[in-house]
Amino acid sequence: MEKIVLIFSGGMDSTVLLYDLILQNKEVIAVSFDYGQKHKKELLAAKKIAEDNKIEHQVLDISSLTQHLSNSSLTNADIEVPDGHYASSNMSVTVVPNRNMIFLSIAAGFAINRGIRQLAYGAHRGDHFIYADCREEFVSSISQTFKLCDNTPVILQAPYLNYTKADICKLGSKLDAPFINTWSCYKGQDLHCGQCGTCFERREAFVDAGISDPTIYEK
């Protein structure tokens, strides 16, 4: 069984990818990051989903970086997570500088150390508007870099790069992914707030996919 490291947030996209990889008979090692995010509840979601699937799950603590990534509302307690549609210009305040580059680089080192040559993450088309490190140009470039970063290439997979969130939702429904256990909200309260960009995106994905949304929202 081929091993693969998955960057696993506990959100919808990475959870669907987890179930997709399991269906492909991959031995998945899930890696999550504590980077000082307000929504640490996603780490609890990741833990439960990993345990339910009996896969190895590692949470890597890089929270010491928080003070150096403090321009984002996700890591700065003094900056509010904005409400409104995901594609609105105000969502730019949720950008954590170079986040995926940092995650991917650390995860690649983790994989190389284990002798694992496959690495995956769930970037998708809906992220392209705001997050440059989810775009095809970025993935293509970092894929080439990973082929050169060690004597044996590391192969990066981003299979949902041209999927919409609704496409991922539809696939997850077919795979019986446990959407009820996933976490999206950037505010990290007891319930999904229903008003921030990721909550809007989550809600719209279920509507567009024609699938019942099991999420309980505050509003």
Protein Blocks (a to p, Z undefined) as FASTA:
>chain_A
ZZdddddehpaklmmmmmmmmmnopacddddddehiaklmlmmmmmmmmmmnopacdddd
fklmmmmmmmbfklmmkbccdeddfkbmklmmmpcghklmmmmmmmmmmmmmnopabdcd
fbdfklmmmmmmlcfklmmmmmmmmmmmpmbdcddddfklmpcfklmmmmmmmnopafkl
pcfblnlpabdehlamklmmmmmmmmmnopacfbdcfZZ
